[in-house]
């Protein structure tokens, strides 16, 4: 089974044998890859009961919970990596979630869809409608994405909070985009961060 | 293993003990009624202990000798089920304090030759677990692949992980809690007072005469309400009246017969219960539940109960369970996280309240199945 492109980037850069917390782990696809291919001790947090059941049925350790509420209970530095993939934009308080991530993990991977990608811009500029794209398939009323963020927004936020960027990858489909053009061209961003 | 009479259904063993109880007394001998299913692997790695709830018994996957009903957890245990005797060696024992063959207030006090009655020592969940440990020694099981239980069975699974961490690879804790709340204790006290207010109780010394059936039935009725959800009761009975001769839809009696179907149902539950359960055992086991506070046993911090435990944990709660609500499972999950233990947790949706774990719950089976296989 092939991983979603942002997950493949993360899986490719997690050190072997490390302890990993995957926040918003879905059905555990990344966790299973990390466990099977990189010998990681992976734990997950996931809000949807059906996804949790699927992940546990894969033999993974996953807790049903809400990143906005339940990260507070994790001890400092209890993981080598805390991962937040495609979940930041769904959090009620994404800044607080990010703080927890950087507290719980020695490093954090954060991936999110870039709302400044040109297709999204065009859709809003010319269509006058909230964009519905392949990456953002839900309509305005049923999207879980409640905090739309762009790559430049996120960079600015990191700078303000004094967060160190150890790596960044910008993706359109499976293609990597340059850092300079990322805010316009990339559909997804993956950041490797530490406090 | 054929021919070894330690294994099979309807087993009973008298172990010399003594078992040192949390209350300070020594229990000797220790009688344990139990059943096993399947075959213990040569390396002993396939043993699963299933723990029963307050009024449960060792007949987890075999017909109950007194009621003729099928085993109480055949939805989880059996051919093709998450716990399968074709693969697993399954052990289920009657807890001490109970009345299905293990040492309890109805068994004979060797000092007097008469039933213990209230002279039986008060026991705890951990005492039950230690007795199970003695049984495993007798069976030659050094280490368990898993301990699995719902409700009080889940408390035993937690207590196992805290008491014998080196003997248990995984714990499945369903619809349970790490401590009894004031509300839990309050409901139990209602039940105990109902029993003790029955003149037939006689200070617990009723063996050989008539048991305090009316008191025990009331205790069961009160407890049974806590096992069901309000929505479940409404759906099943609503305000519907009992059918009477000539009145299919029922009619109010303007008296105190069981007019409402829910009354009739509860009375039936109470009456059916007294046929199979001993009132004194009900007192002792509810006491053990009320005393249960795993954090208290570990310096007030629940995480300490699981510090450096090599055990994997799986917790399941049900959204309509108000006896041991999801928040109790979450507190355990937090403690396990703090202790760094591998833990899975899911809250499942069910209309049936606390009893959901005993009923048809395909998602629960999927989770338990995956969790148990994940450890191989």
Interface residues (C-beta under 8 A of the other chain):
Chain A: X41 X43 X49 X50 X52 X53 X55 X56 X57 X58 X59 X60 X61 X62 X63 X64 X65 X73 X74 X75 X78
Chain B: X312 X314 X330 X333 X334 X337 X338 X340 X342 X343 X344 X345 X346 X347 X348 X349 X363 X366 X367 X369 X370 X371 X373 X374 X375
